C-alpha cells in the first residue's frame, strides 16, 4: 500500500473535526455512515485481508463494516462499483452545444471564486439546508448553524489540503464546494451544495467548469473525483458530470468485511432485501452494497 504525502495531515483534520482516526499501514481510516473507510486518492489500492479488517473494526466500536477498494488497476471486476472521475479538462469547443450554452449562461448569471473556509462558515448554512430540498429520500441533517460554523472555522487551519469554492449571484452565495486535495494526485469534490432556489441560473455549469479548469488545466492534477458510486443520496450529480463534463466511470473491486452479527443478519435477510430495504434508505444502501459484493464474487467464479 502506497502512502500519499498528506496522509498525516488528513488524519489530523479528521481528529480535529471530532472523528476517530486509525493510522494503519500509512493510511488514515475513519468512520463514515457506520463504515470504516480509508482516506486518500481513490486510484490507490486499499484492499486488506480479513484479519486486518477485523483489527480495524476492533478500533471502531460503533462501525458495522469495513469498506474499501483496490484502485484503478483491477480490470477483472464486475461493472457495478466505480469512482466517477475526470482526467482531462474539456474546453468549451469540445463540449456539446447545449452544455456550452448553459456554461455561458452560468457565467452570465454567476461568479465563481475560491474562498477560505471562514467565508463558508459565515454565509453557507442557508445553502447547506436548502440543498436537501432536492435530495430524494434524505432527511434534512440535524445540525445547528453554530455547529456548521464551528466546523468551517476549524477547517481554516487546513487550507493546504482543503479548498473551498463559492458561486455568487449578485453578491449572494448560492452554491459552494469543499474539495479534499490529495497531493497533486486528486482533487476530491467532497461536498457540493446548491441552493434549491437558484438552480435555473446554471450555477453547477459555472462551478464545475471553473474547478475542472483550475485543477486539471492549471494545476495539472492527475484527475478530479466526484466519489464512488452514489447509492444513498439520489442527487443525479454523477450522471450530470458524465453527460455534461466528460467524467467517466473507473471500475474497481469492492471489498466488504462485516462484523459477525451483521454478516449473520445479511445472510438470513438477503432474500427479503427488496421489502426490508423500504424501511430506510440506509438499509437499502447496505443491501445494495452486499448485492454488488455478491455479483463480483459470482462473476469471478464464472
C-alpha positions as CSV (number, residue, x, y, z in Angstrom):
1,X,0.0,0.0,0.0
2,X,1.4,3.4,-1.1
3,X,1.3,6.2,1.4
4,X,0.4,9.6,0.0
5,X,2.4,12.5,1.3
6,X,-0.5,14.4,3.0
7,X,-1.9,11.3,4.9
8,X,-0.8,12.6,8.3
9,X,-2.5,16.0,7.6
10,X,-5.7,14.3,6.8
11,X,-5.6,12.2,9.9
12,X,-5.1,15.4,11.9
13,X,-8.0,17.1,10.1
14,X,-10.5,14.3,10.9
15,X,-9.3,14.2,14.5
16,X,-9.8,18.0,14.8
17,X,-13.3,17.6,13.4
18,X,-14.1,15.2,16.1
19,X,-13.8,11.9,14.3
20,X,-12.0,8.7,15.3
21,X,-8.9,8.0,13.1
22,X,-6.7,5.0,12.9
23,X,-3.4,5.3,11.1
24,X,-2.9,1.8,9.7
25,X,0.0,1.0,7.3
26,X,0.4,4.7,6.4
27,X,-3.2,5.3,5.6
28,X,-5.8,7.1,7.8
29,X,-9.0,5.1,8.3
30,X,-12.1,6.8,9.6
31,X,-15.8,6.0,10.4
32,X,-18.4,7.1,7.8
33,X,-22.0,6.1,7.9
34,X,-21.2,3.2,10.3
35,X,-18.4,2.0,7.9
36,X,-14.7,2.1,8.3
37,X,-13.2,3.6,5.1
38,X,-9.7,4.7,4.0
39,X,-8.9,8.4,3.3
40,X,-6.9,9.1,0.3
41,X,-6.8,9.1,-3.5
42,X,-9.2,6.6,-5.0
43,X,-6.6,5.4,-7.5
44,X,-4.6,3.7,-4.7
45,X,-5.1,0.1,-3.7
46,X,-6.6,-0.1,-0.2
47,X,-7.5,-3.8,-0.3
48,X,-6.8,-5.6,3.0
49,X,-7.1,-9.1,4.4
50,X,-10.0,-10.3,6.6
51,X,-7.6,-10.3,9.6
52,X,-6.6,-6.7,9.1
53,X,-10.2,-5.7,8.6
54,X,-11.1,-7.3,12.0
55,X,-8.3,-5.3,13.6
56,X,-9.7,-2.1,12.2
57,X,-13.3,-3.0,13.3
58,X,-11.9,-3.5,16.8
59,X,-10.8,0.1,16.8
60,X,-14.2,1.5,15.8
61,X,-16.8,0.0,18.2
62,X,-19.7,1.8,16.5
63,X,-18.9,0.7,13.0
64,X,-20.6,-2.2,11.3
65,X,-18.3,-3.0,8.5
66,X,-15.1,-2.1,6.6
67,X,-15.5,-0.9,3.0
68,X,-12.5,-0.4,0.7
69,X,-11.4,-0.9,-2.9
70,X,-8.3,-1.8,-4.9
71,X,-7.8,1.2,-7.0
72,X,-7.7,1.6,-10.8
73,X,-5.5,-1.4,-11.7
74,X,-8.1,-4.1,-11.4
75,X,-9.7,-4.7,-14.8
76,X,-11.2,-8.1,-13.9
77,X,-14.2,-6.9,-11.9
78,X,-17.9,-6.5,-12.4
79,X,-19.1,-3.1,-13.6
80,X,-21.1,-2.1,-10.5
81,X,-18.6,-0.4,-8.2
82,X,-16.7,2.6,-9.6
83,X,-15.4,6.1,-9.0
84,X,-16.6,9.0,-11.2
85,X,-13.6,10.9,-12.3
86,X,-12.3,13.3,-15.0
87,X,-8.6,13.3,-16.0
88,X,-8.7,15.8,-18.9
89,X,-10.1,19.3,-19.0
90,X,-12.6,19.9,-21.8
91,X,-12.5,23.3,-23.4
92,X,-15.8,24.8,-24.4
93,X,-15.3,23.9,-28.1
94,X,-15.3,20.1,-27.3
95,X,-18.4,20.1,-25.2
96,X,-21.9,19.8,-26.7
97,X,-23.7,22.9,-27.9
98,X,-26.3,22.6,-25.1
99,X,-23.6,22.4,-22.4
100,X,-21.6,25.3,-23.9
101,X,-24.8,27.4,-23.9
102,X,-25.5,26.6,-20.2
103,X,-21.9,27.3,-19.1
104,X,-22.1,30.7,-20.8
105,X,-25.4,31.4,-19.1
106,X,-24.0,30.2,-15.8
107,X,-21.1,32.7,-16.1
108,X,-23.5,35.5,-17.2
109,X,-25.6,34.9,-14.1
110,X,-23.0,33.9,-11.6
111,X,-19.4,34.5,-10.4
112,X,-17.2,31.6,-9.2
113,X,-14.5,32.4,-6.6
114,X,-12.2,30.4,-4.4
115,X,-12.6,31.5,-0.8
116,X,-11.4,30.4,2.7
117,X,-13.5,28.1,5.0
118,X,-14.4,31.0,7.3
119,X,-16.4,32.6,4.5
120,X,-18.5,29.5,4.0
121,X,-18.8,29.1,7.8
122,X,-20.3,32.6,8.0
123,X,-22.5,32.5,4.9
124,X,-23.1,28.9,3.8
125,X,-25.6,27.5,6.2
126,X,-28.7,28.5,4.2
127,X,-27.2,27.0,1.1
128,X,-26.4,23.8,3.0
129,X,-30.0,23.4,4.3
130,X,-31.7,24.4,1.1
131,X,-29.7,21.8,-0.9
132,X,-31.5,19.0,0.9
133,X,-34.8,20.1,-0.6
134,X,-33.8,18.4,-3.9
135,X,-32.5,15.1,-2.4
136,X,-34.9,12.2,-2.7
137,X,-35.3,10.1,0.4
138,X,-32.9,12.0,2.5
139,X,-33.9,13.8,5.7
140,X,-32.6,17.3,6.5
141,X,-29.4,16.9,8.6
142,X,-29.7,17.5,12.3
143,X,-27.0,20.2,12.6
144,X,-27.3,23.6,14.1
145,X,-26.0,26.7,12.4
146,X,-23.5,27.1,15.3
147,X,-22.1,23.6,14.7
148,X,-21.9,24.3,10.9
149,X,-19.9,27.4,11.7
150,X,-17.6,25.7,14.1
151,X,-16.7,23.0,11.5
152,X,-15.9,25.7,8.9
153,X,-13.7,27.7,11.3
154,X,-11.7,24.6,12.2
155,X,-11.0,23.9,8.5
156,X,-9.3,27.2,8.2
157,X,-6.2,25.6,9.7
158,X,-6.1,23.0,6.9
159,X,-6.3,25.2,3.8
160,X,-3.3,23.3,2.4
161,X,-5.4,20.2,2.0
162,X,-9.0,21.5,1.8
163,X,-10.1,24.0,-0.8
164,X,-13.3,26.0,-0.8
165,X,-15.2,27.5,-3.8
166,X,-18.3,29.6,-3.9
167,X,-20.8,30.6,-6.6
168,X,-22.3,34.0,-6.2
169,X,-25.4,35.7,-7.8
170,X,-25.5,39.4,-7.2
171,X,-23.1,39.0,-4.3
172,X,-25.3,36.4,-2.7
173,X,-23.8,32.9,-2.2
174,X,-25.9,30.3,-4.0
175,X,-23.5,27.3,-4.0
176,X,-20.3,26.0,-2.6
177,X,-17.8,23.2,-2.9
178,X,-15.4,21.7,-0.3
179,X,-12.6,19.8,-2.0
180,X,-10.1,17.5,-0.4
181,X,-6.6,17.8,-2.0
182,X,-4.6,14.7,-2.1
183,X,-1.1,15.9,-3.0
184,X,-1.0,16.7,-6.8
185,X,-2.8,13.4,-7.5
186,X,-6.5,14.0,-6.9
187,X,-8.9,16.9,-6.1
188,X,-11.9,15.2,-4.5
189,X,-15.1,17.2,-4.9
190,X,-16.1,16.1,-1.4
191,X,-19.1,18.3,-0.5
192,X,-21.1,20.3,-3.1
193,X,-24.2,22.2,-2.2
194,X,-26.5,24.2,-4.5
195,X,-29.3,26.5,-3.1
196,X,-32.5,25.0,-4.5
197,X,-34.0,28.4,-5.4
198,X,-31.2,29.3,-7.8
199,X,-30.7,26.2,-9.9
200,X,-32.2,27.8,-13.1
201,X,-29.2,30.2,-13.1
202,X,-27.0,27.3,-14.0
203,X,-24.5,27.6,-11.1
204,X,-23.4,24.0,-11.5
205,X,-22.2,24.6,-15.0
206,X,-20.1,27.6,-14.0
207,X,-18.7,25.9,-10.9
208,X,-17.6,22.6,-12.4
209,X,-16.1,24.3,-15.5
210,X,-14.1,26.6,-13.3
211,X,-12.9,23.9,-10.9
212,X,-12.0,21.4,-13.6
213,X,-10.0,24.1,-15.5
214,X,-8.2,25.0,-12.3
215,X,-7.2,21.5,-11.1
216,X,-6.8,19.8,-14.5
217,X,-5.5,22.5,-16.8
218,X,-3.7,25.0,-14.4
219,X,-2.6,22.8,-11.5
220,X,-2.1,19.6,-13.6
221,X,-3.7,17.2,-11.2
222,X,-3.9,13.6,-12.3
223,X,-7.7,13.7,-12.1
224,X,-10.6,15.2,-10.2
225,X,-13.0,12.9,-8.4
226,X,-16.7,13.1,-7.5
227,X,-16.5,10.0,-5.4
228,X,-17.7,6.4,-5.6
229,X,-21.0,5.3,-7.0
230,X,-23.7,7.1,-5.0
231,X,-26.2,4.6,-3.7
232,X,-27.6,6.6,-0.7
233,X,-28.2,10.2,-1.8
234,X,-30.1,10.4,-5.0
235,X,-28.9,13.7,-6.4
236,X,-28.1,12.7,-10.1
237,X,-24.9,14.8,-9.9
238,X,-22.7,11.9,-11.1
239,X,-24.9,11.4,-14.2
240,X,-24.8,15.1,-14.8
241,X,-21.0,15.2,-14.7
242,X,-20.7,12.2,-17.1
243,X,-23.2,13.6,-19.5
244,X,-22.1,17.3,-19.5
245,X,-18.4,17.3,-18.5
246,X,-17.0,14.0,-19.8
247,X,-16.5,12.4,-16.4
248,X,-16.1,8.6,-16.7
249,X,-16.7,5.6,-14.5
250,X,-13.5,3.9,-13.4
251,X,-14.3,0.4,-12.2
252,X,-12.7,-1.1,-9.1
253,X,-13.3,-4.1,-6.9
254,X,-15.4,-3.5,-3.8
255,X,-14.3,-5.2,-0.5
256,X,-16.7,-5.5,2.4
257,X,-15.9,-7.0,5.8
258,X,-18.8,-7.2,8.3
259,X,-18.9,-7.6,12.0
260,X,-20.1,-11.2,12.7
261,X,-23.6,-10.3,13.8
262,X,-24.2,-8.2,10.7
263,X,-22.9,-10.9,8.5
264,X,-25.4,-13.4,10.0
265,X,-28.2,-10.9,9.6
266,X,-27.4,-10.1,6.0
267,X,-27.2,-13.8,5.1
268,X,-30.6,-14.5,6.7
269,X,-32.4,-11.4,5.4
270,X,-30.9,-11.0,2.0
271,X,-33.8,-12.8,0.2
272,X,-36.2,-10.2,1.7
273,X,-34.0,-7.2,0.8
274,X,-36.4,-5.5,-1.5
275,X,-39.1,-5.5,1.2
276,X,-36.8,-4.6,4.2
277,X,-34.9,-2.0,2.2
278,X,-38.1,0.1,2.0
279,X,-37.8,0.7,5.7
280,X,-35.0,3.2,5.3
281,X,-32.6,4.4,2.6
282,X,-29.6,3.3,4.7
283,X,-30.8,-0.3,4.9
284,X,-31.5,-0.2,1.1
285,X,-27.9,1.0,0.6
286,X,-26.5,-1.7,2.7
287,X,-28.3,-4.4,0.7
288,X,-27.1,-2.8,-2.5
289,X,-23.5,-3.0,-1.3
290,X,-24.0,-6.6,-0.5
291,X,-25.6,-7.3,-3.9
292,X,-22.6,-5.7,-5.6
293,X,-20.2,-7.8,-3.5
294,X,-22.1,-11.0,-4.4
295,X,-22.2,-10.1,-8.1
296,X,-18.5,-9.6,-8.1
297,X,-18.0,-12.9,-6.4
298,X,-20.2,-14.7,-8.9
299,X,-18.6,-13.0,-11.9
300,X,-15.1,-14.1,-10.6
301,X,-16.3,-17.7,-10.4
302,X,-17.6,-17.8,-14.0
